[in-house]
Amino acid sequence: MGSIQLSVTGMTCGNCVKHVDHAIRSIAGVEDVQVDLASGKVSIQGAFPEGLEPIITALSEEGYPATVTSGIPTEAAAKAGSCKSGGSCCCN
Ligand SMILES: [Cu+2]
């Protein structure tokens, strides 16, 4: 479980919010989504087993290009940051 924030461009009305919400919820691992139309900020809670690329891709296919503003930037970075010393270390 983690939480990330995206900045989504192109949302202009409540229907856009629904599109964005639905596109994100269709991704495996996503537990909850909050979309703020005014700021374009989207918060997502979930497990993201395949990283954030599927979410970014789904949004851009819907016509709402998104950038990650906080959280796990890419699957590669998530892997690079994973600890190899076992479960009880300080780097999590
Ligand atoms: Cu709209």
PDB file of the backbone (N, CA, C, O) and the ligand in Angstrom, with CONECT records:
HET     CU  A 101       1
ATOM      1  N   MET A   1       0.834  -1.201   0.000  1.00  0.00           N
ATOM      2  CA  MET A   1       0.000   0.000   0.000  1.00  0.00           C
ATOM      3  C   MET A   1       0.865   1.245   0.000  1.00  0.00           C
ATOM      4  O   MET A   1       1.809   1.365   0.781  1.00  0.00           O
ATOM      5  N   GLY A   2       0.534   2.155  -0.875  1.00  0.00           N
ATOM      6  CA  GLY A   2       1.228   3.419  -0.903  1.00  0.00           C
ATOM      7  C   GLY A   2       0.288   4.490  -1.364  1.00  0.00           C
ATOM      8  O   GLY A   2      -0.860   4.229  -1.724  1.00  0.00           O
ATOM      9  N   SER A   3       0.798   5.716  -1.349  1.00  0.00           N
ATOM     10  CA  SER A   3      -0.011   6.837  -1.785  1.00  0.00           C
ATOM     11  C   SER A   3       0.836   7.697  -2.713  1.00  0.00           C
ATOM     12  O   SER A   3       1.993   7.998  -2.420  1.00  0.00           O
ATOM     13  N   ILE A   4       0.250   8.083  -3.822  1.00  0.00           N
ATOM     14  CA  ILE A   4       0.975   8.932  -4.766  1.00  0.00           C
ATOM     15  C   ILE A   4       0.095  10.104  -5.171  1.00  0.00           C
ATOM     16  O   ILE A   4      -1.128  10.068  -5.036  1.00  0.00           O
ATOM     17  N   GLN A   5       0.747  11.137  -5.668  1.00  0.00           N
ATOM     18  CA  GLN A   5       0.021  12.284  -6.207  1.00  0.00           C
ATOM     19  C   GLN A   5       0.425  12.497  -7.661  1.00  0.00           C
ATOM     20  O   GLN A   5       1.597  12.416  -8.028  1.00  0.00           O
ATOM     21  N   LEU A   6      -0.590  12.771  -8.470  1.00  0.00           N
ATOM     22  CA  LEU A   6      -0.357  13.125  -9.864  1.00  0.00           C
ATOM     23  C   LEU A   6      -0.850  14.539 -10.107  1.00  0.00           C
ATOM     24  O   LEU A   6      -1.742  15.035  -9.419  1.00  0.00           O
ATOM     25  N   SER A   7      -0.247  15.176 -11.103  1.00  0.00           N
ATOM     26  CA  SER A   7      -0.788  16.421 -11.624  1.00  0.00           C
ATOM     27  C   SER A   7      -1.322  16.114 -13.015  1.00  0.00           C
ATOM     28  O   SER A   7      -0.566  15.768 -13.923  1.00  0.00           O
ATOM     29  N   VAL A   8      -2.650  16.247 -13.172  1.00  0.00           N
ATOM     30  CA  VAL A   8      -3.315  15.858 -14.415  1.00  0.00           C
ATOM     31  C   VAL A   8      -3.758  17.112 -15.157  1.00  0.00           C
ATOM     32  O   VAL A   8      -4.382  18.000 -14.576  1.00  0.00           O
ATOM     33  N   THR A   9      -3.432  17.176 -16.442  1.00  0.00           N
ATOM     34  CA  THR A   9      -3.852  18.331 -17.235  1.00  0.00           C
ATOM     35  C   THR A   9      -5.018  17.952 -18.137  1.00  0.00           C
ATOM     36  O   THR A   9      -5.161  16.791 -18.522  1.00  0.00           O
ATOM     37  N   GLY A  10      -5.848  18.932 -18.471  1.00  0.00           N
ATOM     38  CA  GLY A  10      -6.928  18.732 -19.427  1.00  0.00           C
ATOM     39  C   GLY A  10      -8.302  18.549 -18.815  1.00  0.00           C
ATOM     40  O   GLY A  10      -9.293  18.445 -19.538  1.00  0.00           O
ATOM     41  N   MET A  11      -8.377  18.508 -17.476  1.00  0.00           N
ATOM     42  CA  MET A  11      -9.694  18.345 -16.847  1.00  0.00           C
ATOM     43  C   MET A  11     -10.398  19.702 -16.779  1.00  0.00           C
ATOM     44  O   MET A  11      -9.849  20.677 -16.266  1.00  0.00           O
ATOM     45  N   THR A  12     -11.632  19.743 -17.312  1.00  0.00           N
ATOM     46  CA  THR A  12     -12.354  21.019 -17.316  1.00  0.00           C
ATOM     47  C   THR A  12     -13.723  20.945 -16.649  1.00  0.00           C
ATOM     48  O   THR A  12     -14.309  21.987 -16.355  1.00  0.00           O
ATOM     49  N   CYS A  13     -14.247  19.758 -16.404  1.00  0.00           N
ATOM     50  CA  CYS A  13     -15.585  19.670 -15.828  1.00  0.00           C
ATOM     51  C   CYS A  13     -15.753  18.367 -15.067  1.00  0.00           C
ATOM     52  O   CYS A  13     -14.836  17.548 -14.998  1.00  0.00           O
ATOM     53  N   GLY A  14     -16.938  18.186 -14.495  1.00  0.00           N
ATOM     54  CA  GLY A  14     -17.203  17.002 -13.701  1.00  0.00           C
ATOM     55  C   GLY A  14     -17.103  15.714 -14.493  1.00  0.00           C
ATOM     56  O   GLY A  14     -16.737  14.676 -13.941  1.00  0.00           O
ATOM     57  N   ASN A  15     -17.421  15.765 -15.777  1.00  0.00           N
ATOM     58  CA  ASN A  15     -17.293  14.564 -16.596  1.00  0.00           C
ATOM     59  C   ASN A  15     -15.837  14.164 -16.760  1.00  0.00           C
ATOM     60  O   ASN A  15     -15.510  12.977 -16.765  1.00  0.00           O
ATOM     61  N   CYS A  16     -14.959  15.157 -16.894  1.00  0.00           N
ATOM     62  CA  CYS A  16     -13.531  14.876 -16.965  1.00  0.00           C
ATOM     63  C   CYS A  16     -13.081  14.173 -15.689  1.00  0.00           C
ATOM     64  O   CYS A  16     -12.324  13.203 -15.734  1.00  0.00           O
ATOM     65  N   VAL A  17     -13.553  14.671 -14.558  1.00  0.00           N
ATOM     66  CA  VAL A  17     -13.191  14.065 -13.272  1.00  0.00           C
ATOM     67  C   VAL A  17     -13.615  12.604 -13.254  1.00  0.00           C
ATOM     68  O   VAL A  17     -12.861  11.736 -12.815  1.00  0.00           O
ATOM     69  N   LYS A  18     -14.839  12.332 -13.739  1.00  0.00           N
ATOM     70  CA  LYS A  18     -15.321  10.948 -13.776  1.00  0.00           C
ATOM     71  C   LYS A  18     -14.453  10.085 -14.683  1.00  0.00           C
ATOM     72  O   LYS A  18     -14.116   8.952 -14.340  1.00  0.00           O
ATOM     73  N   HIS A  19     -14.091  10.635 -15.857  1.00  0.00           N
ATOM     74  CA  HIS A  19     -13.225   9.887 -16.774  1.00  0.00           C
ATOM     75  C   HIS A  19     -11.901   9.529 -16.113  1.00  0.00           C
ATOM     76  O   HIS A  19     -11.453   8.384 -16.169  1.00  0.00           O
ATOM     77  N   VAL A  20     -11.284  10.525 -15.487  1.00  0.00           N
ATOM     78  CA  VAL A  20      -9.980  10.327 -14.855  1.00  0.00           C
ATOM     79  C   VAL A  20     -10.105   9.312 -13.719  1.00  0.00           C
ATOM     80  O   VAL A  20      -9.297   8.391 -13.597  1.00  0.00           O
ATOM     81  N   ASP A  21     -11.132   9.499 -12.893  1.00  0.00           N
ATOM     82  CA  ASP A  21     -11.358   8.601 -11.768  1.00  0.00           C
ATOM     83  C   ASP A  21     -11.513   7.163 -12.267  1.00  0.00           C
ATOM     84  O   ASP A  21     -10.905   6.237 -11.729  1.00  0.00           O
ATOM     85  N   HIS A  22     -12.342   6.993 -13.308  1.00  0.00           N
ATOM     86  CA  HIS A  22     -12.612   5.651 -13.815  1.00  0.00           C
ATOM     87  C   HIS A  22     -11.371   5.030 -14.440  1.00  0.00           C
ATOM     88  O   HIS A  22     -11.096   3.846 -14.245  1.00  0.00           O
ATOM     89  N   ALA A  23     -10.620   5.835 -15.193  1.00  0.00           N
ATOM     90  CA  ALA A  23      -9.411   5.318 -15.847  1.00  0.00           C
ATOM     91  C   ALA A  23      -8.414   4.816 -14.802  1.00  0.00           C
ATOM     92  O   ALA A  23      -7.768   3.786 -14.993  1.00  0.00           O
ATOM     93  N   ILE A  24      -8.297   5.551 -13.704  1.00  0.00           N
ATOM     94  CA  ILE A  24      -7.329   5.156 -12.675  1.00  0.00           C
ATOM     95  C   ILE A  24      -7.836   3.927 -11.918  1.00  0.00           C
ATOM     96  O   ILE A  24      -7.065   3.013 -11.625  1.00  0.00           O
ATOM     97  N   ARG A  25      -9.122   3.907 -11.606  1.00  0.00           N
ATOM     98  CA  ARG A  25      -9.674   2.772 -10.844  1.00  0.00           C
ATOM     99  C   ARG A  25      -9.624   1.478 -11.627  1.00  0.00           C
ATOM    100  O   ARG A  25      -9.682   0.401 -11.033  1.00  0.00           O
ATOM    101  N   SER A  26      -9.518   1.552 -12.956  1.00  0.00           N
ATOM    102  CA  SER A  26      -9.462   0.334 -13.756  1.00  0.00           C
ATOM    103  C   SER A  26      -8.086  -0.320 -13.717  1.00  0.00           C
ATOM    104  O   SER A  26      -7.912  -1.425 -14.231  1.00  0.00           O
ATOM    105  N   ILE A  27      -7.103   0.354 -13.110  1.00  0.00           N
ATOM    106  CA  ILE A  27      -5.755  -0.198 -13.033  1.00  0.00           C
ATOM    107  C   ILE A  27      -5.654  -1.144 -11.837  1.00  0.00           C
ATOM    108  O   ILE A  27      -6.136  -0.834 -10.747  1.00  0.00           O
ATOM    109  N   ALA A  28      -5.025  -2.298 -12.050  1.00  0.00           N
ATOM    110  CA  ALA A  28      -4.868  -3.279 -10.973  1.00  0.00           C
ATOM    111  C   ALA A  28      -4.091  -2.679  -9.807  1.00  0.00           C
ATOM    112  O   ALA A  28      -3.070  -2.019 -10.001  1.00  0.00           O
ATOM    113  N   GLY A  29      -4.583  -2.916  -8.596  1.00  0.00           N
ATOM    114  CA  GLY A  29      -3.878  -2.482  -7.404  1.00  0.00           C
ATOM    115  C   GLY A  29      -4.371  -1.176  -6.827  1.00  0.00           C
ATOM    116  O   GLY A  29      -4.086  -0.865  -5.671  1.00  0.00           O
ATOM    117  N   VAL A  30      -5.112  -0.396  -7.616  1.00  0.00           N
ATOM    118  CA  VAL A  30      -5.600   0.894  -7.126  1.00  0.00           C
ATOM    119  C   VAL A  30      -6.746   0.666  -6.143  1.00  0.00           C
ATOM    120  O   VAL A  30      -7.708  -0.039  -6.446  1.00  0.00           O
ATOM    121  N   GLU A  31      -6.628   1.277  -4.958  1.00  0.00           N
ATOM    122  CA  GLU A  31      -7.645   1.098  -3.921  1.00  0.00           C
ATOM    123  C   GLU A  31      -8.594   2.285  -3.849  1.00  0.00           C
ATOM    124  O   GLU A  31      -9.798   2.113  -3.658  1.00  0.00           O
ATOM    125  N   ASP A  32      -8.051   3.494  -4.002  1.00  0.00           N
ATOM    126  CA  ASP A  32      -8.896   4.670  -3.854  1.00  0.00           C
ATOM    127  C   ASP A  32      -8.291   5.823  -4.665  1.00  0.00           C
ATOM    128  O   ASP A  32      -7.079   5.895  -4.874  1.00  0.00           O
ATOM    129  N   VAL A  33      -9.162   6.706  -5.105  1.00  0.00           N
ATOM    130  CA  VAL A  33      -8.748   7.829  -5.937  1.00  0.00           C
ATOM    131  C   VAL A  33      -9.488   9.075  -5.476  1.00  0.00           C
ATOM    132  O   VAL A  33     -10.698   9.043  -5.255  1.00  0.00           O
ATOM    133  N   GLN A  34      -8.754  10.173  -5.331  1.00  0.00           N
ATOM    134  CA  GLN A  34      -9.401  11.467  -5.114  1.00  0.00           C
ATOM    135  C   GLN A  34      -8.932  12.412  -6.217  1.00  0.00           C
ATOM    136  O   GLN A  34      -7.734  12.576  -6.447  1.00  0.00           O
ATOM    137  N   VAL A  35      -9.895  13.027  -6.892  1.00  0.00           N
ATOM    138  CA  VAL A  35      -9.580  13.944  -7.980  1.00  0.00           C
ATOM    139  C   VAL A  35     -10.016  15.349  -7.589  1.00  0.00           C
ATOM    140  O   VAL A  35     -11.166  15.564  -7.209  1.00  0.00           O
ATOM    141  N   ASP A  36      -9.100  16.301  -7.682  1.00  0.00           N
ATOM    142  CA  ASP A  36      -9.444  17.693  -7.430  1.00  0.00           C
ATOM    143  C   ASP A  36      -9.431  18.453  -8.750  1.00  0.00           C
ATOM    144  O   ASP A  36      -8.375  18.710  -9.328  1.00  0.00           O
ATOM    145  N   LEU A  37     -10.627  18.805  -9.214  1.00  0.00           N
ATOM    146  CA  LEU A  37     -10.756  19.436 -10.528  1.00  0.00           C
ATOM    147  C   LEU A  37     -10.042  20.785 -10.577  1.00  0.00           C
ATOM    148  O   LEU A  37      -9.354  21.090 -11.551  1.00  0.00           O
ATOM    149  N   ALA A  38     -10.203  21.589  -9.530  1.00  0.00           N
ATOM    150  CA  ALA A  38      -9.675  22.951  -9.551  1.00  0.00           C
ATOM    151  C   ALA A  38      -8.157  22.975  -9.704  1.00  0.00           C
ATOM    152  O   ALA A  38      -7.615  23.775 -10.467  1.00  0.00           O
ATOM    153  N   SER A  39      -7.477  22.096  -8.976  1.00  0.00           N
ATOM    154  CA  SER A  39      -6.016  22.133  -8.994  1.00  0.00           C
ATOM    155  C   SER A  39      -5.414  21.130  -9.973  1.00  0.00           C
ATOM    156  O   SER A  39      -4.230  21.224 -10.296  1.00  0.00           O
ATOM    157  N   GLY A  40      -6.207  20.172 -10.451  1.00  0.00           N
ATOM    158  CA  GLY A  40      -5.667  19.120 -11.302  1.00  0.00           C
ATOM    159  C   GLY A  40      -4.891  18.065 -10.537  1.00  0.00           C
ATOM    160  O   GLY A  40      -4.225  17.217 -11.130  1.00  0.00           O
ATOM    161  N   LYS A  41      -4.980  18.124  -9.212  1.00  0.00           N
ATOM    162  CA  LYS A  41      -4.239  17.167  -8.390  1.00  0.00           C
ATOM    163  C   LYS A  41      -5.069  15.899  -8.179  1.00  0.00           C
ATOM    164  O   LYS A  41      -6.262  15.954  -7.880  1.00  0.00           O
ATOM    165  N   VAL A  42      -4.409  14.778  -8.342  1.00  0.00           N
ATOM    166  CA  VAL A  42      -5.064  13.491  -8.148  1.00  0.00           C
ATOM    167  C   VAL A  42      -4.264  12.682  -7.137  1.00  0.00           C
ATOM    168  O   VAL A  42      -3.060  12.487  -7.301  1.00  0.00           O
ATOM    169  N   SER A  43      -4.939  12.210  -6.087  1.00  0.00           N
ATOM    170  CA  SER A  43      -4.295  11.351  -5.101  1.00  0.00           C
ATOM    171  C   SER A  43      -4.780   9.931  -5.304  1.00  0.00           C
ATOM    172  O   SER A  43      -5.971   9.688  -5.496  1.00  0.00           O
ATOM    173  N   ILE A  44      -3.851   9.001  -5.260  1.00  0.00           N
ATOM    174  CA  ILE A  44      -4.191   7.599  -5.480  1.00  0.00           C
ATOM    175  C   ILE A  44      -3.597   6.765  -4.351  1.00  0.00           C
ATOM    176  O   ILE A  44      -2.424   6.901  -4.005  1.00  0.00           O
ATOM    177  N   GLN A  45      -4.441   5.893  -3.781  1.00  0.00           N
ATOM    178  CA  GLN A  45      -3.956   4.928  -2.803  1.00  0.00           C
ATOM    179  C   GLN A  45      -4.042   3.541  -3.420  1.00  0.00           C
ATOM    180  O   GLN A  45      -5.028   3.194  -4.070  1.00  0.00           O
ATOM    181  N   GLY A  46      -2.998   2.757  -3.207  1.00  0.00           N
ATOM    182  CA  GLY A  46      -3.022   1.407  -3.750  1.00  0.00           C
ATOM    183  C   GLY A  46      -1.693   0.724  -3.590  1.00  0.00           C
ATOM    184  O   GLY A  46      -0.818   1.186  -2.858  1.00  0.00           O
ATOM    185  N   ALA A  47      -1.549  -0.405  -4.300  1.00  0.00           N
ATOM    186  CA  ALA A  47      -0.344  -1.213  -4.160  1.00  0.00           C
ATOM    187  C   ALA A  47       0.616  -1.035  -5.333  1.00  0.00           C
ATOM    188  O   ALA A  47       1.820  -1.228  -5.165  1.00  0.00           O
ATOM    189  N   PHE A  48       0.126  -0.676  -6.502  1.00  0.00           N
ATOM    190  CA  PHE A  48       0.940  -0.402  -7.695  1.00  0.00           C
ATOM    191  C   PHE A  48       1.958  -1.498  -8.007  1.00  0.00           C
ATOM    192  O   PHE A  48       3.157  -1.228  -8.075  1.00  0.00           O
ATOM    193  N   PRO A  49       1.485  -2.737  -8.197  1.00  0.00           N
ATOM    194  CA  PRO A  49       2.422  -3.839  -8.453  1.00  0.00           C
ATOM    195  C   PRO A  49       3.209  -3.654  -9.757  1.00  0.00           C
ATOM    196  O   PRO A  49       4.304  -4.200  -9.896  1.00  0.00           O
ATOM    197  N   GLU A  50       2.673  -2.904 -10.696  1.00  0.00           N
ATOM    198  CA  GLU A  50       3.383  -2.695 -11.961  1.00  0.00           C
ATOM    199  C   GLU A  50       3.918  -1.280 -12.071  1.00  0.00           C
ATOM    200  O   GLU A  50       4.186  -0.802 -13.173  1.00  0.00           O
ATOM    201  N   GLY A  51       4.076  -0.610 -10.947  1.00  0.00           N
ATOM    202  CA  GLY A  51       4.559   0.761 -11.003  1.00  0.00           C
ATOM    203  C   GLY A  51       3.463   1.695 -11.466  1.00  0.00           C
ATOM    204  O   GLY A  51       2.289   1.327 -11.495  1.00  0.00           O
ATOM    205  N   LEU A  52       3.848   2.895 -11.824  1.00  0.00           N
ATOM    206  CA  LEU A  52       2.857   3.915 -12.167  1.00  0.00           C
ATOM    207  C   LEU A  52       2.634   4.052 -13.665  1.00  0.00           C
ATOM    208  O   LEU A  52       1.731   4.767 -14.099  1.00  0.00           O
ATOM    209  N   GLU A  53       3.456   3.365 -14.460  1.00  0.00           N
ATOM    210  CA  GLU A  53       3.327   3.515 -15.906  1.00  0.00           C
ATOM    211  C   GLU A  53       1.923   3.177 -16.417  1.00  0.00           C
ATOM    212  O   GLU A  53       1.401   3.907 -17.260  1.00  0.00           O
ATOM    213  N   PRO A  54       1.286   2.085 -15.931  1.00  0.00           N
ATOM    214  CA  PRO A  54      -0.065   1.782 -16.439  1.00  0.00           C
ATOM    215  C   PRO A  54      -1.055   2.913 -16.183  1.00  0.00           C
ATOM    216  O   PRO A  54      -1.952   3.155 -16.990  1.00  0.00           O
ATOM    217  N   ILE A  55      -0.890   3.603 -15.054  1.00  0.00           N
ATOM    218  CA  ILE A  55      -1.800   4.701 -14.717  1.00  0.00           C
ATOM    219  C   ILE A  55      -1.573   5.882 -15.656  1.00  0.00           C
ATOM    220  O   ILE A  55      -2.515   6.448 -16.209  1.00  0.00           O
ATOM    221  N   ILE A  56      -0.295   6.239 -15.822  1.00  0.00           N
ATOM    222  CA  ILE A  56       0.035   7.362 -16.701  1.00  0.00           C
ATOM    223  C   ILE A  56      -0.431   7.076 -18.130  1.00  0.00           C
ATOM    224  O   ILE A  56      -0.974   7.948 -18.808  1.00  0.00           O
ATOM    225  N   THR A  57      -0.208   5.838 -18.571  1.00  0.00           N
ATOM    226  CA  THR A  57      -0.607   5.456 -19.932  1.00  0.00           C
ATOM    227  C   THR A  57      -2.120   5.524 -20.094  1.00  0.00           C
ATOM    228  O   THR A  57      -2.618   6.044 -21.092  1.00  0.00           O
ATOM    229  N   ALA A  58      -2.858   4.995 -19.104  1.00  0.00           N
ATOM    230  CA  ALA A  58      -4.322   5.004 -19.188  1.00  0.00           C
ATOM    231  C   ALA A  58      -4.847   6.430 -19.259  1.00  0.00           C
ATOM    232  O   ALA A  58      -5.767   6.720 -20.023  1.00  0.00           O
ATOM    233  N   LEU A  59      -4.262   7.322 -18.461  1.00  0.00           N
ATOM    234  CA  LEU A  59      -4.730   8.705 -18.457  1.00  0.00           C
ATOM    235  C   LEU A  59      -4.427   9.392 -19.777  1.00  0.00           C
ATOM    236  O   LEU A  59      -5.258  10.139 -20.294  1.00  0.00           O
ATOM    237  N   SER A  60      -3.247   9.147 -20.325  1.00  0.00           N
ATOM    238  CA  SER A  60      -2.917   9.828 -21.576  1.00  0.00           C
ATOM    239  C   SER A  60      -3.777   9.294 -22.708  1.00  0.00           C
ATOM    240  O   SER A  60      -4.108  10.033 -23.636  1.00  0.00           O
ATOM    241  N   GLU A  61      -4.152   7.992 -22.641  1.00  0.00           N
ATOM    242  CA  GLU A  61      -5.061   7.448 -23.655  1.00  0.00           C
ATOM    243  C   GLU A  61      -6.444   8.088 -23.556  1.00  0.00           C
ATOM    244  O   GLU A  61      -7.145   8.211 -24.560  1.00  0.00           O
ATOM    245  N   GLU A  62      -6.837   8.495 -22.354  1.00  0.00           N
ATOM    246  CA  GLU A  62      -8.122   9.172 -22.170  1.00  0.00           C
ATOM    247  C   GLU A  62      -8.047  10.650 -22.547  1.00  0.00           C
ATOM    248  O   GLU A  62      -9.070  11.330 -22.626  1.00  0.00           O
ATOM    249  N   GLY A  63      -6.840  11.136 -22.778  1.00  0.00           N
ATOM    250  CA  GLY A  63      -6.681  12.535 -23.167  1.00  0.00           C
ATOM    251  C   GLY A  63      -6.298  13.453 -22.030  1.00  0.00           C
ATOM    252  O   GLY A  63      -6.433  14.672 -22.137  1.00  0.00           O
ATOM    253  N   TYR A  64      -5.817  12.870 -20.927  1.00  0.00           N
ATOM    254  CA  TYR A  64      -5.429  13.671 -19.767  1.00  0.00           C
ATOM    255  C   TYR A  64      -3.987  13.353 -19.367  1.00  0.00           C
ATOM    256  O   TYR A  64      -3.751  12.515 -18.497  1.00  0.00           O
ATOM    257  N   PRO A  65      -3.029  14.023 -20.003  1.00  0.00           N
ATOM    258  CA  PRO A  65      -1.626  13.756 -19.672  1.00  0.00           C
ATOM    259  C   PRO A  65      -1.356  14.052 -18.198  1.00  0.00           C
ATOM    260  O   PRO A  65      -1.813  15.061 -17.662  1.00  0.00           O
ATOM    261  N   ALA A  66      -0.611  13.162 -17.557  1.00  0.00           N
ATOM    262  CA  ALA A  66      -0.369  13.294 -16.125  1.00  0.00           C
ATOM    263  C   ALA A  66       1.114  13.168 -15.824  1.00  0.00           C
ATOM    264  O   ALA A  66       1.849  12.452 -16.504  1.00  0.00           O
ATOM    265  N   THR A  67       1.534  13.879 -14.790  1.00  0.00           N
ATOM    266  CA  THR A  67       2.887  13.704 -14.293  1.00  0.00           C
ATOM    267  C   THR A  67       2.815  13.376 -12.804  1.00  0.00           C
ATOM    268  O   THR A  67       1.916  13.830 -12.096  1.00  0.00           O
ATOM    269  N   VAL A  68       3.766  12.591 -12.351  1.00  0.00           N
ATOM    270  CA  VAL A  68       3.814  12.201 -10.941  1.00  0.00           C
ATOM    271  C   VAL A  68       4.457  13.335 -10.154  1.00  0.00           C
ATOM    272  O   VAL A  68       5.570  13.756 -10.466  1.00  0.00           O
ATOM    273  N   THR A  69       3.761  13.829  -9.137  1.00  0.00           N
ATOM    274  CA  THR A  69       4.328  14.911  -8.338  1.00  0.00           C
ATOM    275  C   THR A  69       4.868  14.426  -7.001  1.00  0.00           C
ATOM    276  O   THR A  69       5.735  15.074  -6.414  1.00  0.00           O
ATOM    277  N   SER A  70       4.366  13.290  -6.509  1.00  0.00           N
ATOM    278  CA  SER A  70       5.005  12.707  -5.333  1.00  0.00           C
ATOM    279  C   SER A  70       4.633  11.245  -5.238  1.00  0.00           C
ATOM    280  O   SER A  70       3.561  10.831  -5.679  1.00  0.00           O
ATOM    281  N   GLY A  71       5.535  10.461  -4.654  1.00  0.00           N
ATOM    282  CA  GLY A  71       5.310   9.036  -4.552  1.00  0.00           C
ATOM    283  C   GLY A  71       6.362   8.277  -5.309  1.00  0.00           C
ATOM    284  O   GLY A  71       7.498   8.732  -5.441  1.00  0.00           O
ATOM    285  N   ILE A  72       5.987   7.115  -5.808  1.00  0.00           N
ATOM    286  CA  ILE A  72       6.926   6.247  -6.504  1.00  0.00           C
ATOM    287  C   ILE A  72       7.049   6.731  -7.945  1.00  0.00           C
ATOM    288  O   ILE A  72       6.068   6.634  -8.682  1.00  0.00           O
ATOM    289  N   PRO A  73       8.184   7.242  -8.386  1.00  0.00           N
ATOM    290  CA  PRO A  73       8.237   7.799  -9.728  1.00  0.00           C
ATOM    291  C   PRO A  73       8.111   6.766 -10.831  1.00  0.00           C
ATOM    292  O   PRO A  73       7.338   6.966 -11.767  1.00  0.00           O
ATOM    293  N   THR A  74       8.838   5.686 -10.749  1.00  0.00           N
ATOM    294  CA  THR A  74       8.775   4.664 -11.793  1.00  0.00           C
ATOM    295  C   THR A  74       9.003   3.302 -11.166  1.00  0.00           C
ATOM    296  O   THR A  74       9.491   3.183 -10.042  1.00  0.00           O
ATOM    297  N   GLU A  75       8.643   2.293 -11.913  1.00  0.00           N
ATOM    298  CA  GLU A  75       8.873   0.930 -11.454  1.00  0.00           C
ATOM    299  C   GLU A  75      10.366   0.702 -11.250  1.00  0.00           C
ATOM    300  O   GLU A  75      10.781   0.077 -10.275  1.00  0.00           O
ATOM    301  N   ALA A  76      11.168   1.217 -12.182  1.00  0.00           N
ATOM    302  CA  ALA A  76      12.615   1.037 -12.089  1.00  0.00           C
ATOM    303  C   ALA A  76      13.157   1.647 -10.799  1.00  0.00           C
ATOM    304  O   ALA A  76      13.995   1.052 -10.123  1.00  0.00           O
ATOM    305  N   ALA A  77      12.673   2.829 -10.471  1.00  0.00           N
ATOM    306  CA  ALA A  77      13.131   3.482  -9.254  1.00  0.00           C
ATOM    307  C   ALA A  77      12.688   2.704  -8.028  1.00  0.00           C
ATOM    308  O   ALA A  77      13.421   2.608  -7.044  1.00  0.00           O
ATOM    309  N   ALA A  78      11.477   2.146  -8.091  1.00  0.00           N
ATOM    310  CA  ALA A  78      10.986   1.361  -6.967  1.00  0.00           C
ATOM    311  C   ALA A  78      11.879   0.144  -6.755  1.00  0.00           C
ATOM    312  O   ALA A  78      12.186  -0.226  -5.622  1.00  0.00           O
ATOM    313  N   LYS A  79      12.288  -0.470  -7.854  1.00  0.00           N
ATOM    314  CA  LYS A  79      13.161  -1.635  -7.746  1.00  0.00           C
ATOM    315  C   LYS A  79      14.532  -1.238  -7.230  1.00  0.00           C
ATOM    316  O   LYS A  79      15.096  -1.906  -6.363  1.00  0.00           O
ATOM    317  N   ALA A  80      15.065  -0.146  -7.767  1.00  0.00           N
ATOM    318  CA  ALA A  80      16.386   0.313  -7.358  1.00  0.00           C
ATOM    319  C   ALA A  80      16.400   0.624  -5.870  1.00  0.00           C
ATOM    320  O   ALA A  80      17.419   0.449  -5.202  1.00  0.00           O
ATOM    321  N   GLY A  81      15.262   1.089  -5.350  1.00  0.00           N
ATOM    322  CA  GLY A  81      15.205   1.477  -3.950  1.00  0.00           C
ATOM    323  C   GLY A  81      14.875   0.342  -3.007  1.00  0.00           C
ATOM    324  O   GLY A  81      14.841   0.537  -1.792  1.00  0.00           O
ATOM    325  N   SER A  82      14.631  -0.842  -3.546  1.00  0.00           N
ATOM    326  CA  SER A  82      14.231  -1.920  -2.657  1.00  0.00           C
ATOM    327  C   SER A  82      15.442  -2.485  -1.931  1.00  0.00           C
ATOM    328  O   SER A  82      16.532  -2.605  -2.491  1.00  0.00           O
ATOM    329  N   CYS A  83      15.223  -2.821  -0.694  1.00  0.00           N
ATOM    330  CA  CYS A  83      16.333  -3.234   0.173  1.00  0.00           C
ATOM    331  C   CYS A  83      16.641  -4.706  -0.014  1.00  0.00           C
ATOM    332  O   CYS A  83      15.738  -5.529  -0.160  1.00  0.00           O
ATOM    333  N   LYS A  84      17.917  -5.027  -0.007  1.00  0.00           N
ATOM    334  CA  LYS A  84      18.325  -6.424  -0.198  1.00  0.00           C
ATOM    335  C   LYS A  84      18.768  -7.077   1.097  1.00  0.00           C
ATOM    336  O   LYS A  84      19.206  -8.228   1.100  1.00  0.00           O
ATOM    337  N   SER A  85      18.656  -6.345   2.198  1.00  0.00           N
ATOM    338  CA  SER A  85      19.188  -6.884   3.447  1.00  0.00           C
ATOM    339  C   SER A  85      18.121  -7.555   4.293  1.00  0.00           C
ATOM    340  O   SER A  85      18.400  -7.931   5.431  1.00  0.00           O
ATOM    341  N   GLY A  86      16.922  -7.717   3.785  1.00  0.00           N
ATOM    342  CA  GLY A  86      15.888  -8.378   4.558  1.00  0.00           C
ATOM    343  C   GLY A  86      14.848  -7.412   5.080  1.00  0.00           C
ATOM    344  O   GLY A  86      14.809  -6.242   4.701  1.00  0.00           O
ATOM    345  N   GLY A  87      14.011  -7.925   5.951  1.00  0.00           N
ATOM    346  CA  GLY A  87      12.836  -7.165   6.347  1.00  0.00           C
ATOM    347  C   GLY A  87      13.032  -6.157   7.457  1.00  0.00           C
ATOM    348  O   GLY A  87      12.121  -5.371   7.715  1.00  0.00           O
ATOM    349  N   SER A  88      14.168  -6.135   8.125  1.00  0.00           N
ATOM    350  CA  SER A  88      14.281  -5.294   9.317  1.00  0.00           C
ATOM    351  C   SER A  88      15.357  -4.225   9.163  1.00  0.00           C
ATOM    352  O   SER A  88      16.223  -4.089  10.028  1.00  0.00           O
ATOM    353  N   CYS A  89      15.311  -3.486   8.099  1.00  0.00           N
ATOM    354  CA  CYS A  89      16.331  -2.461   7.939  1.00  0.00           C
ATOM    355  C   CYS A  89      15.694  -1.079   7.975  1.00  0.00           C
ATOM    356  O   CYS A  89      14.471  -0.949   8.020  1.00  0.00           O
ATOM    357  N   CYS A  90      16.524  -0.059   7.955  1.00  0.00           N
ATOM    358  CA  CYS A  90      16.042   1.304   8.160  1.00  0.00           C
ATOM    359  C   CYS A  90      15.739   2.021   6.850  1.00  0.00           C
ATOM    360  O   CYS A  90      15.332   3.182   6.875  1.00  0.00           O
ATOM    361  N   CYS A  91      15.926   1.365   5.707  1.00  0.00           N
ATOM    362  CA  CYS A  91      15.823   2.114   4.448  1.00  0.00           C
ATOM    363  C   CYS A  91      14.424   2.097   3.871  1.00  0.00           C
ATOM    364  O   CYS A  91      14.218   2.595   2.764  1.00  0.00           O
ATOM    365  N   ASN A  92      13.454   1.539   4.582  1.00  0.00           N
ATOM    366  CA  ASN A  92      12.088   1.616   4.077  1.00  0.00           C
ATOM    367  C   ASN A  92      11.476   2.922   4.543  1.00  0.00           C
ATOM    368  O   ASN A  92      10.318   3.206   4.234  1.00  0.00           O
TER     369      ASN A  92
HETATM  370 CU    CU A 101     -14.992  17.668 -18.969  1.00  0.00          CU2+
END
